[in-house]
Amino acid sequence: MRVTASVLMVLLMACANRPGTSEAGAGSDAAGGPASAGEGTSVSGGSSDEGSDAGMVAADVMAVEVSGSADGYTFAVTLRSPDTGCDRYADWWEVVDAEGTLLYRRILGHSHVDEQPFTRSGGPVPAQIEDRLWIRAHMQGDGTSTEGYGGQVMMGSVQEGFSFADADGLAPLHEAEPLPDGCAF
C-alpha cells in the first residue's frame, strides 16, 4: 500500500510540473471551475512550472490580473524570464488590441535575476470590458535569438479572463513608443 501511494504521489507531482501546464488550468479556480472575480476584475493564468527557467529563451506571461473600470484598467502581469542582468532581461510587457494596436506598455527598468517569476502592475489601459486583448512580454538582449518577442502570451478580455494563446500573426511592436531608456541593474 505504501509503494502504491508513493508511486501515485510521484506521478501526480510529475504531471503537475510539466512545462506549459497549470495546476487548476488557466481561467480556473483551485477547484477547477471558472475563475471568479469581482466586477471589473479578471484573474487568469498561472503555471506549476514557475520555478524553472532551464532552457528558456524568451519572457513568458504566466498570469494576468485586471482591476478598475473601462478605459482605465490596471493590469498586474506575472512574467517569468531568463534574465542574466542588463545584458539579457525582460524589458517590458504590453497590452495589444485585436487590430494589433499597442494600448499600453509597462517598461521594466531593471533585470529580475533573483526574482522569478515576478509581477508588475501598470495602467491605465484604455480598453472596454469585452475588448479582445493580447498580453505579451519582450526581452532585451545582446542581439542573439533570446532577444525580442517569442515567449508565452495570453489572450482574452476583462470580462472573460485571459488564457494562454498562440501569438502567430501578432505583429512585432518593438519600435513603438514608449521604449526603455536603459537598465538600472
C-alpha positions in Angstrom: 0.0 0.0 0.0 2.8 2.4 0.8 4.5 1.7 -2.5 1.3 2.4 -4.4 0.7 5.6 -2.6 4.4 6.7 -3.2 4.1 5.9 -6.9 0.9 7.7 -7.2 2.4 10.8 -5.5 5.4 10.8 -7.8 3.1 10.5 -10.8 0.9 13.4 -9.6 4.0 15.6 -9.0 5.4 14.8 -12.4 2.1 15.7 -14.1 1.9 18.9 -12.1 5.4 20.0 -13.1 5.1 19.6 -16.9 6.0 22.8 -18.7 3.0 24.7 -20.1 0.5 23.2 -17.7 -1.4 24.7 -14.9 -2.4 23.3 -11.6 -6.0 24.2 -12.0 -6.0 25.4 -15.6 -5.9 28.9 -16.9 -9.0 30.7 -16.0 -9.9 28.2 -13.3 -10.0 28.4 -9.5 -8.3 25.8 -7.4 -11.4 23.6 -7.6 -11.2 23.5 -11.4 -14.2 25.8 -12.0 -14.1 29.1 -13.8 -12.0 31.8 -12.2 -14.3 34.2 -10.3 -13.6 37.9 -9.9 -15.5 41.0 -8.8 -16.9 43.4 -11.3 -14.1 44.9 -13.4 -11.6 42.3 -12.2 -10.2 39.5 -14.2 -7.9 36.8 -12.8 -6.2 34.3 -15.1 -3.2 32.2 -15.8 -0.7 30.5 -13.6 1.7 27.6 -14.1 3.1 24.9 -11.9 6.4 25.2 -13.6 7.1 28.7 -12.3 10.3 27.9 -10.5 12.3 26.6 -13.5 13.8 28.7 -16.3 16.1 26.0 -17.7 16.1 26.2 -21.4 14.1 29.4 -21.6 15.0 31.8 -24.4 12.1 34.3 -24.1 10.0 36.0 -21.5 6.7 34.2 -20.7 3.5 35.8 -19.5 2.4 33.5 -16.6 -0.7 35.3 -15.2 -2.8 38.4 -15.7 -5.0 40.2 -13.1 -7.1 43.2 -14.1 -8.8 45.7 -11.8 -10.5 49.0 -12.3 -13.1 50.1 -14.8 -13.4 50.7 -18.6 -10.8 52.9 -20.2 -8.8 52.9 -17.0 -8.0 49.3 -16.1 -4.9 48.4 -14.1 -3.1 45.2 -15.2 -0.9 43.1 -12.9 1.1 40.8 -15.1 3.3 38.0 -13.9 6.3 37.2 -16.0 9.0 34.5 -16.0 12.1 35.3 -17.9 15.7 34.0 -18.3 17.3 37.3 -17.0 21.0 37.4 -16.6 21.4 41.1 -15.9 21.3 44.1 -18.1 22.7 42.1 -21.0 19.5 40.0 -21.1 16.3 40.8 -19.3 12.5 41.2 -19.8 12.4 44.9 -20.5 8.6 45.3 -20.9 5.2 43.8 -21.1 2.4 45.2 -23.2 -1.3 45.1 -24.0 -2.3 44.9 -27.7 -5.8 45.0 -29.1 -7.3 42.7 -31.7 -6.3 45.1 -34.5 -2.6 45.0 -33.4 -2.6 48.4 -31.8 -0.4 49.0 -28.8 -2.7 50.1 -26.0 -0.2 50.1 -23.1 3.4 49.2 -22.4 4.9 48.7 -18.9 8.6 49.4 -19.1 10.7 47.3 -16.7 13.7 49.4 -15.6 16.0 46.6 -14.4 16.6 42.9 -14.6 14.9 40.4 -12.3 17.7 37.8 -12.0 16.9 36.7 -8.4 13.1 37.4 -8.6 11.4 34.8 -10.8 8.6 34.8 -11.5 7.7 38.5 -10.8 4.6 40.6 -11.1 4.4 44.3 -12.1 1.3 46.4 -12.4 0.6 49.2 -14.9 -2.1 51.3 -16.4 -4.4 53.0 -17.1 -5.2 50.7 -20.1 -7.8 52.2 -22.4 -10.0 49.2 -23.1 -13.6 48.1 -22.7 -14.7 45.1 -20.6 -15.4 43.0 -23.8 -12.3 44.0 -25.9 -10.2 41.1 -27.1 -6.6 41.8 -25.8 -3.2 40.2 -26.0 -0.7 40.4 -23.2 2.9 39.7 -24.1 6.5 40.4 -22.9 9.7 41.4 -24.7 13.3 40.5 -23.9 16.2 43.0 -24.2 19.2 41.0 -25.4 22.6 41.1 -26.9 21.4 40.5 -30.5 21.1 36.7 -30.1 18.0 34.6 -30.6 17.0 35.4 -27.0 16.1 38.9 -27.9 12.6 40.3 -28.7 9.2 38.6 -28.6 8.6 34.8 -28.7 7.6 33.8 -25.2 4.2 32.6 -23.9 1.4 35.1 -24.4 -2.1 35.4 -23.0 -5.2 36.5 -24.8 -8.7 37.3 -23.6 -10.9 40.0 -22.2 -11.5 41.6 -18.9 -15.0 40.1 -19.0 -13.9 36.5 -19.8 -10.4 36.4 -18.4 -7.2 35.5 -20.1 -5.7 32.2 -21.2 -2.5 31.1 -22.9 -2.7 31.6 -26.7 -0.7 31.4 -29.9 0.8 34.7 -30.9 1.2 33.8 -34.6 0.1 36.8 -36.7 0.6 39.3 -33.9 2.9 41.9 -35.4 6.1 43.0 -33.5 5.8 46.4 -32.0 9.5 46.7 -30.8 9.9 50.2 -32.4 6.7 51.7 -31.0 7.0 54.2 -28.1 7.5 54.1 -25.2 10.8 52.3 -25.2 13.2 51.7 -22.3 16.0 54.2 -21.9 18.4 51.9 -20.0 18.7 49.2 -17.4 19.5 50.1 -13.7 20.9 46.6 -12.8 
